[in-house]
Amino acid sequence: MGRYYTGDIEGKFWFGVQSSTDASYFGGEECEPNFVEYYFDESHLKDIKKGLDNCKKELGEWKAKLDKFFKEVNGYNDQIIKEHGFNIDEFNAKLGWYARQQLGKQIYDCVRKKGECSFEAEL
C-alpha cells in the first residue's frame, strides 16, 4: 500500500522515507488537507478489544522486548537495532503491530474514560 500524487505530475512517495508533504520543501502551497475521521463509542469496545487481543497475539514475546527497547532509546536506526541484539527484519516486522497496539490502547482507554473517542488521522 502506498501514497500517490496525481495531477500535472504523477508518482508514488517512497514508503518509510518520504512524507506526503515532502513537496513543501520546494515552496508552493498546501491546498486541501486530506484526512480520515474516526469515531468510537462503547458499542465498539468489543471490536477494539478484539483488535488489541490480535495485536497481543501477533507481538507475542516481542511486546516486552519492544517495551524495554523503547524505554532505553529515544530513536532508532539499523545500527541501534543491531546493537540491542535484534534481527532488523524481525524487528521491523513486529514494529507495525507494536504501533497499532499503542493506538488501539489509546482508543480503548479513551472510550472507557469518556464513553466515546473521535479523532482525525492525517493521510
OpenMM code with the backbone's topology and positions (N, CA, C; nanometers):
from openmm import Vec3, app, unit

residues = "MET GLY ARG TYR TYR THR GLY ASP ILE GLU GLY LYS PHE TRP PHE GLY VAL GLN SER SER THR ASP ALA SER TYR PHE GLY GLY GLU GLU CYS GLU PRO ASN PHE VAL GLU TYR TYR PHE ASP GLU SER HIS LEU LYS ASP ILE LYS LYS GLY LEU ASP ASN CYS LYS LYS GLU LEU GLY GLU TRP LYS ALA LYS LEU ASP LYS PHE PHE LYS GLU VAL ASN GLY TYR ASN ASP GLN ILE ILE LYS GLU HIS GLY PHE ASN ILE ASP GLU PHE ASN ALA LYS LEU GLY TRP TYR ALA ARG GLN GLN LEU GLY LYS GLN ILE TYR ASP CYS VAL ARG LYS LYS GLY GLU CYS SER PHE GLU ALA GLU LEU".split()
positions = [
    Vec3(0.0847, -0.1162, 0.0000),
    Vec3(0.0000, 0.0000, 0.0000),
    Vec3(0.0894, 0.1226, 0.0000),
    Vec3(0.0587, 0.2195, -0.0806),
    Vec3(0.1415, 0.3370, -0.0880),
    Vec3(0.0599, 0.4631, -0.0978),
    Vec3(0.1309, 0.5720, -0.0976),
    Vec3(0.0679, 0.7029, -0.1106),
    Vec3(0.1130, 0.7615, -0.2426),
    Vec3(0.0186, 0.8046, -0.3217),
    Vec3(0.0461, 0.8528, -0.4566),
    Vec3(0.0197, 1.0017, -0.4675),
    Vec3(0.0786, 1.0642, -0.5674),
    Vec3(0.0409, 1.2005, -0.6043),
    Vec3(0.0032, 1.1993, -0.7512),
    Vec3(-0.1044, 1.2732, -0.7802),
    Vec3(-0.1544, 1.2783, -0.9169),
    Vec3(-0.1924, 1.4213, -0.9514),
    Vec3(-0.1985, 1.4510, -1.0780),
    Vec3(-0.2324, 1.5845, -1.1259),
    Vec3(-0.1473, 1.6143, -1.2475),
    Vec3(-0.0845, 1.7306, -1.2487),
    Vec3(0.0040, 1.7646, -1.3594),
    Vec3(0.1281, 1.6757, -1.3612),
    Vec3(0.1653, 1.6240, -1.2446),
    Vec3(0.2711, 1.5228, -1.2352),
    Vec3(0.2129, 1.4066, -1.1558),
    Vec3(0.2692, 1.2895, -1.1723),
    Vec3(0.2197, 1.1718, -1.1025),
    Vec3(0.3354, 1.0899, -1.0504),
    Vec3(0.3146, 1.0225, -0.9415),
    Vec3(0.4167, 0.9351, -0.8860),
    Vec3(0.3719, 0.8774, -0.7539),
    Vec3(0.4654, 0.8115, -0.6893),
    Vec3(0.4394, 0.7467, -0.5615),
    Vec3(0.5467, 0.7907, -0.4631),
    Vec3(0.5042, 0.8333, -0.3435),
    Vec3(0.6005, 0.8686, -0.2402),
    Vec3(0.6731, 0.7426, -0.1932),
    Vec3(0.7975, 0.7579, -0.1562),
    Vec3(0.8762, 0.6453, -0.1070),
    Vec3(0.8269, 0.6056, 0.0315),
    Vec3(0.7922, 0.4807, 0.0484),
    Vec3(0.7415, 0.4295, 0.1749),
    Vec3(0.8491, 0.4349, 0.2823),
    Vec3(0.8136, 0.4908, 0.3967),
    Vec3(0.9053, 0.4954, 0.5095),
    Vec3(1.0191, 0.5937, 0.4949),
    Vec3(1.0222, 0.6674, 0.3854),
    Vec3(1.1315, 0.7605, 0.3594),
    Vec3(1.0793, 0.9017, 0.3399),
    Vec3(0.9657, 0.9146, 0.2785),
    Vec3(0.9179, 1.0433, 0.2302),
    Vec3(0.7762, 1.0698, 0.2802),
    Vec3(0.7553, 1.1859, 0.3395),
    Vec3(0.6212, 1.2194, 0.3877),
    Vec3(0.5341, 1.2679, 0.2724),
    Vec3(0.4054, 1.2688, 0.2970),
    Vec3(0.3104, 1.3162, 0.1967),
    Vec3(0.3234, 1.4659, 0.1724),
    Vec3(0.3890, 1.5360, 0.2613),
    Vec3(0.4059, 1.6810, 0.2472),
    Vec3(0.5461, 1.7179, 0.2012),
    Vec3(0.6156, 1.6249, 0.1431),
    Vec3(0.7539, 1.6476, 0.1011),
    Vec3(0.7664, 1.7609, -0.0015),
    Vec3(0.6631, 1.7838, -0.0824),
    Vec3(0.6678, 1.8897, -0.1830),
    Vec3(0.6775, 2.0280, -0.1195),
    Vec3(0.6402, 2.0413, 0.0080),
    Vec3(0.6507, 2.1702, 0.0771),
    Vec3(0.7946, 2.2191, 0.0830),
    Vec3(0.8885, 2.1299, 0.0751),
    Vec3(1.0305, 2.1650, 0.0751),
    Vec3(1.0630, 2.2625, -0.0374),
    Vec3(0.9877, 2.2533, -0.1452),
    Vec3(1.0139, 2.3344, -0.2642),
    Vec3(0.9282, 2.4600, -0.2698),
    Vec3(0.8601, 2.4923, -0.1621),
    Vec3(0.7731, 2.6098, -0.1605),
    Vec3(0.6311, 2.5694, -0.1946),
    Vec3(0.5632, 2.6514, -0.2704),
    Vec3(0.4262, 2.6195, -0.3092),
    Vec3(0.3311, 2.6320, -0.1929),
    Vec3(0.2118, 2.5853, -0.2124),
    Vec3(0.1066, 2.5958, -0.1121),
    Vec3(0.0360, 2.4622, -0.0977),
    Vec3(0.0135, 2.4236, 0.0246),
    Vec3(-0.0698, 2.3065, 0.0503),
    Vec3(-0.2139, 2.3525, 0.0428),
    Vec3(-0.2956, 2.2824, -0.0350),
    Vec3(-0.4311, 2.3313, -0.0605),
    Vec3(-0.5378, 2.2585, 0.0212),
    Vec3(-0.5663, 2.1375, -0.0094),
    Vec3(-0.6764, 2.0677, 0.0545),
    Vec3(-0.6227, 1.9546, 0.1413),
    Vec3(-0.6225, 1.9747, 0.2726),
    Vec3(-0.5730, 1.8656, 0.3575),
    Vec3(-0.6645, 1.7441, 0.3476),
    Vec3(-0.6057, 1.6308, 0.3441),
    Vec3(-0.6806, 1.5053, 0.3392),
    Vec3(-0.6657, 1.4340, 0.4723),
    Vec3(-0.7748, 1.3824, 0.5221),
    Vec3(-0.7726, 1.3130, 0.6492),
    Vec3(-0.8877, 1.2146, 0.6562),
    Vec3(-0.8783, 1.1269, 0.7529),
    Vec3(-0.9838, 1.0312, 0.7817),
    Vec3(-1.0376, 1.0653, 0.9198),
    Vec3(-1.1674, 1.0698, 0.9339),
    Vec3(-1.2288, 1.0941, 1.0636),
    Vec3(-1.2706, 0.9605, 1.1240),
    Vec3(-1.2410, 0.9434, 1.2530),
    Vec3(-1.2775, 0.8217, 1.3249),
    Vec3(-1.3673, 0.8553, 1.4426),
    Vec3(-1.4631, 0.7678, 1.4696),
    Vec3(-1.5497, 0.7820, 1.5857),
    Vec3(-1.5703, 0.6442, 1.6470),
    Vec3(-1.5512, 0.6353, 1.7768),
    Vec3(-1.5733, 0.5124, 1.8526),
    Vec3(-1.6597, 0.5467, 1.9734),
    Vec3(-1.7460, 0.4542, 2.0114),
    Vec3(-1.8188, 0.4677, 2.1368),
    Vec3(-1.8229, 0.3306, 2.2037),
    Vec3(-1.8983, 0.3209, 2.3114),
    Vec3(-1.8992, 0.1970, 2.3883),
    Vec3(-1.9465, 0.0762, 2.3079),
    Vec3(-2.0233, 0.0994, 2.2034),
    Vec3(-2.0687, -0.0121, 2.1198),
    Vec3(-1.9534, -0.0737, 2.0406),
    Vec3(-1.8408, -0.0041, 2.0333),
    Vec3(-1.7233, -0.0525, 1.9610),
    Vec3(-1.6219, -0.1237, 2.0511),
    Vec3(-1.6459, -0.1227, 2.1825),
    Vec3(-1.5471, -0.1781, 2.2753),
    Vec3(-1.5106, -0.3235, 2.2436),
    Vec3(-1.6095, -0.4028, 2.2051),
    Vec3(-1.5823, -0.5441, 2.1742),
    Vec3(-1.4839, -0.5558, 2.0571),
    Vec3(-1.5050, -0.4767, 1.9525),
    Vec3(-1.4154, -0.4810, 1.8366),
    Vec3(-1.2773, -0.4248, 1.8695),
    Vec3(-1.2745, -0.3197, 1.9508),
    Vec3(-1.1450, -0.2628, 1.9909),
    Vec3(-1.0670, -0.3672, 2.0700),
    Vec3(-1.1336, -0.4318, 2.1652),
    Vec3(-1.0687, -0.5355, 2.2466),
    Vec3(-1.0219, -0.6506, 2.1587),
    Vec3(-1.1014, -0.6889, 2.0623),
    Vec3(-1.0627, -0.7974, 1.9704),
    Vec3(-0.9366, -0.7582, 1.8930),
    Vec3(-0.9310, -0.6331, 1.8470),
    Vec3(-0.8122, -0.5857, 1.7770),
    Vec3(-0.6896, -0.5849, 1.8666),
    Vec3(-0.7070, -0.5417, 1.9913),
    Vec3(-0.5955, -0.5412, 2.0864),
    Vec3(-0.5473, -0.6831, 2.1161),
    Vec3(-0.6411, -0.7745, 2.1293),
    Vec3(-0.6039, -0.9149, 2.1531),
    Vec3(-0.5252, -0.9707, 2.0349),
    Vec3(-0.5654, -0.9340, 1.9143),
    Vec3(-0.4944, -0.9805, 1.7961),
    Vec3(-0.3521, -0.9211, 1.7922),
    Vec3(-0.3395, -0.7940, 1.8281),
    Vec3(-0.2065, -0.7324, 1.8347),
    Vec3(-0.1194, -0.8063, 1.9359),
    Vec3(-0.1782, -0.8360, 2.0513),
    Vec3(-0.1042, -0.9080, 2.1561),
    Vec3(-0.0571, -1.0437, 2.1047),
    Vec3(-0.1440, -1.1130, 2.0329),
    Vec3(-0.1094, -1.2440, 1.9761),
    Vec3(0.0043, -1.2302, 1.8749),
    Vec3(-0.0064, -1.1336, 1.7860),
    Vec3(0.0959, -1.1138, 1.6826),
    Vec3(0.2300, -1.0722, 1.7418),
    Vec3(0.2263, -0.9945, 1.8482),
    Vec3(0.3503, -0.9490, 1.9110),
    Vec3(0.4158, -1.0584, 1.9935),
    Vec3(0.3363, -1.1361, 2.0636),
    Vec3(0.3911, -1.2406, 2.1486),
    Vec3(0.4971, -1.1847, 2.2423),
    Vec3(0.6113, -1.2525, 2.2476),
    Vec3(0.7209, -1.2112, 2.3364),
    Vec3(0.7838, -1.0784, 2.2943),
    Vec3(0.7553, -1.0346, 2.1725),
    Vec3(0.8122, -0.9087, 2.1238),
    Vec3(0.7576, -0.7875, 2.1971),
    Vec3(0.6383, -0.7956, 2.2543),
    Vec3(0.5806, -0.6825, 2.3260),
    Vec3(0.6739, -0.6381, 2.4380),
    Vec3(0.7167, -0.7315, 2.5208),
    Vec3(0.8061, -0.6988, 2.6321),
    Vec3(0.9417, -0.6504, 2.5809),
    Vec3(0.9911, -0.7136, 2.4746),
    Vec3(1.1202, -0.6727, 2.4178),
    Vec3(1.1143, -0.5296, 2.3648),
    Vec3(1.0054, -0.4966, 2.2948),
    Vec3(0.9917, -0.3621, 2.2389),
    Vec3(0.9655, -0.2586, 2.3470),
    Vec3(0.8892, -0.2953, 2.4494),
    Vec3(0.8705, -0.2045, 2.5636),
    Vec3(1.0054, -0.1674, 2.6242),
    Vec3(1.0869, -0.2676, 2.6495),
    Vec3(1.2199, -0.2456, 2.7083),
    Vec3(1.3072, -0.1619, 2.6156),
    Vec3(1.3071, -0.1956, 2.4882),
    Vec3(1.3888, -0.1237, 2.3900),
    Vec3(1.3532, 0.0246, 2.3892),
    Vec3(1.2246, 0.0564, 2.3817),
    Vec3(1.1839, 0.1963, 2.3708),
    Vec3(1.1954, 0.2727, 2.5025),
    Vec3(1.2104, 0.2037, 2.6139),
    Vec3(1.2428, 0.2707, 2.7401),
    Vec3(1.3896, 0.3125, 2.7417),
    Vec3(1.4718, 0.2383, 2.6677),
    Vec3(1.6159, 0.2626, 2.6676),
    Vec3(1.6617, 0.3596, 2.5592),
    Vec3(1.5865, 0.3717, 2.4521),
    Vec3(1.6296, 0.4566, 2.3405),
    Vec3(1.5248, 0.5626, 2.3096),
    Vec3(1.5713, 0.6730, 2.2539),
    Vec3(1.4840, 0.7828, 2.2167),
    Vec3(1.4544, 0.7824, 2.0673),
    Vec3(1.5327, 0.7103, 1.9923),
    Vec3(1.5177, 0.6955, 1.8484),
    Vec3(1.5903, 0.5686, 1.8077),
    Vec3(1.5786, 0.5325, 1.6842),
    Vec3(1.6439, 0.4091, 1.6419),
    Vec3(1.6769, 0.4126, 1.4943),
    Vec3(1.7731, 0.3319, 1.4598),
    Vec3(1.8107, 0.3061, 1.3216),
    Vec3(1.8638, 0.1632, 1.3182),
    Vec3(1.9071, 0.1187, 1.2015),
    Vec3(1.9530, -0.0204, 1.1899),
    Vec3(2.0675, -0.0514, 1.2861),
    Vec3(2.1599, 0.0414, 1.3019),
    Vec3(2.2744, 0.0173, 1.3901),
    Vec3(2.2292, 0.0002, 1.5354),
    Vec3(2.1405, 0.0865, 1.5804),
    Vec3(2.0909, 0.0776, 1.7180),
    Vec3(2.0134, -0.0517, 1.7386),
    Vec3(1.9345, -0.0892, 1.6396),
    Vec3(1.8596, -0.2148, 1.6483),
    Vec3(1.9565, -0.3317, 1.6637),
    Vec3(2.0614, -0.3344, 1.5827),
    Vec3(2.1626, -0.4410, 1.5904),
    Vec3(2.2344, -0.4397, 1.7243),
    Vec3(2.2700, -0.3190, 1.7723),
    Vec3(2.3411, -0.3062, 1.8998),
    Vec3(2.2603, -0.3632, 2.0160),
    Vec3(2.1307, -0.3626, 2.0037),
    Vec3(2.0452, -0.4187, 2.1083),
    Vec3(2.0155, -0.5667, 2.0853),
    Vec3(2.0825, -0.6264, 1.9875),
    Vec3(2.0739, -0.7701, 1.9662),
    Vec3(1.9551, -0.8183, 1.8859),
    Vec3(1.8907, -0.7278, 1.8128),
    Vec3(1.7745, -0.7670, 1.7343),
    Vec3(1.8113, -0.7925, 1.5891),
    Vec3(1.7386, -0.8830, 1.5277),
    Vec3(1.7435, -0.9003, 1.3841),
    Vec3(1.6566, -0.7901, 1.3234),
    Vec3(1.7115, -0.7139, 1.2312),
    Vec3(1.6418, -0.5975, 1.1767),
    Vec3(1.5099, -0.6360, 1.1100),
    Vec3(1.5091, -0.7431, 1.0327),
    Vec3(1.3861, -0.7839, 0.9641),
    Vec3(1.2766, -0.8239, 1.0624),
    Vec3(1.3146, -0.9002, 1.1649),
    Vec3(1.2164, -0.9395, 1.2661),
    Vec3(1.1646, -0.8176, 1.3418),
    Vec3(1.2565, -0.7292, 1.3780),
    Vec3(1.2214, -0.6069, 1.4499),
    Vec3(1.1194, -0.5265, 1.3701),
    Vec3(1.1503, -0.5019, 1.2441),
    Vec3(1.0615, -0.4220, 1.1591),
    Vec3(0.9268, -0.4894, 1.1365),
    Vec3(0.9261, -0.6219, 1.1309),
    Vec3(0.8008, -0.6949, 1.1115),
    Vec3(0.7069, -0.6769, 1.2303),
    Vec3(0.7606, -0.6657, 1.3496),
    Vec3(0.6784, -0.6506, 1.4702),
    Vec3(0.6458, -0.5048, 1.5014),
    Vec3(0.7235, -0.4132, 1.4470),
    Vec3(0.7073, -0.2718, 1.4793),
    Vec3(0.5688, -0.2177, 1.4434),
    Vec3(0.5145, -0.2578, 1.3291),
    Vec3(0.3808, -0.2136, 1.2902),
    Vec3(0.2741, -0.2606, 1.3875),
    Vec3(0.2874, -0.3839, 1.4341),
    Vec3(0.1918, -0.4362, 1.5322),
    Vec3(0.2049, -0.3619, 1.6641),
    Vec3(0.3265, -0.3265, 1.7001),
    Vec3(0.3516, -0.2539, 1.8248),
    Vec3(0.2870, -0.1154, 1.8190),
    Vec3(0.3059, -0.0457, 1.7075),
    Vec3(0.2466, 0.0865, 1.6898),
    Vec3(0.0941, 0.0769, 1.6897),
    Vec3(0.0406, -0.0229, 1.6215),
    Vec3(-0.1040, -0.0426, 1.6150),
    Vec3(-0.1613, -0.0697, 1.7541),
    Vec3(-0.0904, -0.1506, 1.8315),
    Vec3(-0.1346, -0.1828, 1.9666),
    Vec3(-0.1405, -0.0560, 2.0519),
    Vec3(-0.0426, 0.0309, 2.0375),
    Vec3(-0.0435, 0.1553, 2.1150),
    Vec3(-0.1608, 0.2447, 2.0761),
    Vec3(-0.1895, 0.2551, 1.9479),
    Vec3(-0.3041, 0.3334, 1.9020),
    Vec3(-0.4339, 0.2730, 1.9554),
    Vec3(-0.4467, 0.1417, 1.9451),
    Vec3(-0.5666, 0.0744, 1.9949),
    Vec3(-0.5873, 0.0947, 2.1437),
    Vec3(-0.4783, 0.0931, 2.2183),
    Vec3(-0.4874, 0.1154, 2.3636),
    Vec3(-0.5342, 0.2569, 2.3930),
    Vec3(-0.4854, 0.3541, 2.3176),
    Vec3(-0.5313, 0.4922, 2.3356),
    Vec3(-0.6822, 0.5024, 2.3098),
    Vec3(-0.7268, 0.4404, 2.2012),
    Vec3(-0.8697, 0.4433, 2.1674),
    Vec3(-0.9515, 0.3764, 2.2767),
    Vec3(-0.9085, 0.2582, 2.3180),
    Vec3(-0.9790, 0.1810, 2.4212),
    Vec3(-0.9898, 0.2607, 2.5511),
    Vec3(-0.8771, 0.3161, 2.5959),
    Vec3(-0.8757, 0.3924, 2.7214),
    Vec3(-0.9653, 0.5158, 2.7130),
    Vec3(-0.9654, 0.5816, 2.5980),
    Vec3(-1.0493, 0.6999, 2.5784),
    Vec3(-1.1970, 0.6642, 2.5861),
    Vec3(-1.2370, 0.5564, 2.5190),
    Vec3(-1.3778, 0.5152, 2.5204),
    Vec3(-1.4185, 0.4740, 2.6618),
    Vec3(-1.3318, 0.4025, 2.7307),
    Vec3(-1.3630, 0.3605, 2.8678),
    Vec3(-1.3778, 0.4813, 2.9602),
    Vec3(-1.2962, 0.5834, 2.9400),
    Vec3(-1.2971, 0.7006, 3.0264),
    Vec3(-1.4104, 0.7975, 2.9921),
    Vec3(-1.4291, 0.8254, 2.8627),
    Vec3(-1.5233, 0.9284, 2.8197),
    Vec3(-1.6531, 0.8746, 2.7595),
    Vec3(-1.6558, 0.7452, 2.7268),
    Vec3(-1.7736, 0.6892, 2.6623),
    Vec3(-1.7692, 0.6996, 2.5111),
    Vec3(-1.6722, 0.7760, 2.4609),
    Vec3(-1.6555, 0.7902, 2.3163),
    Vec3(-1.5158, 0.8426, 2.2874),
    Vec3(-1.4766, 0.8300, 2.1618),
    Vec3(-1.3451, 0.8776, 2.1178),
    Vec3(-1.3569, 0.9125, 1.9707),
    Vec3(-1.3162, 1.0345, 1.9356),
    Vec3(-1.3157, 1.0725, 1.7954),
    Vec3(-1.1874, 1.1475, 1.7651),
    Vec3(-1.1375, 1.1301, 1.6440),
    Vec3(-1.0162, 1.1991, 1.6017),
    Vec3(-1.0055, 1.1960, 1.4514),
    Vec3(-0.9181, 1.2819, 1.3988),
    Vec3(-0.8874, 1.2863, 1.2565),
    Vec3(-0.7469, 1.2325, 1.2381),
    Vec3(-0.7286, 1.1524, 1.1368),
    Vec3(-0.5975, 1.0984, 1.1044),
    Vec3(-0.5530, 1.1578, 0.9706),
    Vec3(-0.4397, 1.2215, 0.9741),
    Vec3(-0.3861, 1.2818, 0.8539),
    Vec3(-0.3356, 1.1750, 0.7582),
    Vec3(-0.3635, 1.1937, 0.6327),
    Vec3(-0.3175, 1.0981, 0.5327),
    Vec3(-0.1822, 1.1374, 0.4782),
] * unit.nanometer
topology = app.Topology()
chain = topology.addChain("A")
for resn in residues:
    res = topology.addResidue(resn, chain)
    for name in ("N", "CA", "C"):
        topology.addAtom(name, app.Element.getBySymbol(name[0]), res)
